[in-house]
């Protein structure tokens, strides 16, 4: 089975009920891999697809919201953002990290967050609850040097509902 949508076109996959779509989209000055997937077609409302399409049109604003959430976590030593910062310093070393950082304001943690590259955005249209991740933004400070990412999760209302780190 498959679903046809005005923005995404034909949504289907080799798996019987699974939906999948992907494309590279320009966000600012970089290309970002965007995907939309659901394990069950029947769990996806057309309204969720419309919301995902609208969010793709607002990626720069959502990117800013994610970065603001990361900045807000800097005040908490046990936050995912602080953990990712220190993990990156330990893993990459000062030289690689300094090369990866594109901004220099004098506040190393802020410069670090401003220099993060948005790599991927994954939409999960079957997650329509306010506490469920509808869009997952993955960032890296040095994508060619490390597989570690800092993640911001958005709900269907485009609110940041959490952060995490992953390898």
C-alpha positions in Angstrom: 0.0 0.0 0.0 1.0 3.6 -0.3 -0.2 7.1 0.4 -0.1 10.0 -2.2 0.6 13.5 -0.8 0.8 16.9 -2.5 4.3 17.7 -1.0 5.8 14.2 -0.6 4.3 12.5 -3.6 4.1 8.8 -3.5 5.0 7.4 0.0 5.7 3.8 0.2 8.5 1.3 0.7 9.5 -2.3 0.0 8.0 -3.2 3.4 4.2 -3.8 3.1 2.8 -1.1 5.4 5.8 1.1 5.9 6.0 4.6 4.6 9.3 6.2 3.6 10.4 9.4 1.8 13.8 11.2 1.7 15.3 14.2 0.1 18.2 16.7 0.5 17.0 20.2 1.3 19.0 23.4 1.5 18.9 24.9 5.0 20.8 28.2 5.0 24.1 27.5 3.3 24.1 23.7 3.7 22.2 20.7 2.4 20.4 18.6 5.0 19.1 15.1 4.6 15.4 15.0 5.4 13.5 11.8 5.8 9.9 10.9 6.7 9.1 7.3 7.9 6.5 5.3 9.7 6.4 1.6 10.3 2.7 1.5 9.8 0.8 3.4 7.1 -2.4 3.2 9.0 -1.0 5.1 11.9 -0.4 8.2 9.8 -3.0 10.9 9.4 -2.9 13.1 6.3 -2.8 16.1 8.7 0.5 14.8 10.1 1.9 14.8 6.6 0.7 18.3 6.0 2.3 19.4 9.3 5.6 17.7 8.4 5.6 19.5 5.0 5.0 22.8 6.7 7.8 22.1 9.1 10.2 21.4 6.2 9.4 24.9 5.0 10.3 26.3 8.4 13.6 24.4 8.9 15.7 27.5 9.5 13.3 28.7 12.3 13.2 25.3 13.9 17.0 25.0 13.7 17.1 28.3 15.6 14.7 26.9 18.2 16.8 23.8 18.7 19.9 25.9 19.2 18.1 28.0 21.7 17.2 24.9 23.6 20.8 23.8 23.6 21.9 27.2 24.9 19.3 26.9 27.7 20.9 23.6 28.8 24.3 25.1 29.2 23.4 26.2 32.7 22.9 22.6 33.8 26.1 20.6 34.2 24.3 17.3 33.7 22.4 18.3 30.6 22.8 16.5 27.3 24.2 19.6 25.6 27.0 20.0 28.2 27.7 16.2 28.0 28.0 16.5 24.2 30.4 19.5 24.5 32.7 17.7 26.9 32.5 14.5 25.0 33.5 16.3 21.8 36.4 18.1 23.5 37.7 14.7 24.9 37.1 12.8 21.6 38.3 15.4 19.1 40.9 17.4 21.0 41.4 21.1 20.9 43.0 21.3 17.4 40.2 19.5 15.5 37.5 21.2 17.6 39.0 24.7 17.0 39.1 23.9 13.2 35.5 22.8 13.3 34.3 25.9 15.2 33.3 28.6 12.7 32.6 31.4 15.2 34.7 33.1 17.8 32.9 35.3 20.3 35.0 34.4 23.3 32.5 32.1 24.9 33.7 28.6 23.8 30.4 26.8 24.5 28.3 29.3 22.6 30.7 29.3 19.7 30.5 25.4 19.8 26.7 25.5 19.6 26.7 28.1 16.8 29.2 25.9 14.9 27.1 22.7 15.0 26.1 21.4 11.6 22.6 20.2 11.1 23.0 16.8 9.4 19.6 15.2 9.3 16.0 15.8 10.1 13.8 12.8 10.5 10.0 13.1 10.6 7.9 10.5 12.4 4.4 11.3 11.4 2.9 8.4 13.4 3.9 10.3 16.6 1.2 12.8 17.0 1.1 13.2 20.7 2.5 16.3 22.5 5.1 14.2 24.3 6.2 12.2 21.3 9.1 13.0 18.9 7.5 14.1 15.6 10.8 15.6 14.2 14.3 14.7 15.2 17.1 17.1 14.4 20.7 15.7 14.4 23.7 17.9 14.8 27.5 17.3 14.8 30.4 19.6 15.5 32.8 17.6 13.2 30.8 15.1 11.0 34.0 13.8 9.2 35.8 13.2 12.5 33.1 11.8 14.9 29.9 9.8 14.7 28.6 11.5 17.9 25.5 13.7 17.5 23.5 16.1 19.6 19.8 15.6 19.0 16.8 18.0 19.5 13.3 16.4 19.5 10.3 18.4 18.4 6.6 17.4 19.0 3.9 17.8 16.4 3.3 21.4 17.6 6.9 22.3 16.7 7.9 22.6 20.4 11.3 21.3 21.5 10.5 18.5 23.9 14.0 17.2 24.7 17.6 16.7 23.7 19.8 13.7 23.7 23.2 12.5 22.5 23.9 9.5 20.3 26.7 7.7 18.6 
